[in-house]
């Protein structure tokens, strides 16, 4: 996967998630709005009038059962709508990092897999192509020769002192009696 493909995927998931929530949220909550059923709504009053008969206690228990059941139905309907709007974007958001970890960005110009130590990798990154080599690669003939080293060693660029010898020297100094 290249960096460009990775960016397209990340932005696609972000824009797709926002679009999903906006469109489906508008459709499910605004266009197909659900009227919460409570004891004052006409639907519940009609149901109570049609179903509740008998003594006062029987009518009261029946009405209470209808109100509780309509409240539960309203909650379940709203919960399903909320889940339909929110869960798919959340699933994509949680899936994306795991997919990106499994498919890292590959840029062969910046990786040298064969070299395992830092000095070899640094030498690989500091190699400079000589003008003669570049002219040969580009099939250009007739350039005047230039005489300077084509490949710099890492020690020429960033000399590293012999830290192991320094450390041993410091230890031996500390052990000497004065």
Helices and strands as residue ranges (DSSP letters): H 3-25, I 26-31, H 42-51, H 56-102, G 108-110, H 118-126, H 131-137, H 154-157, H 163-175
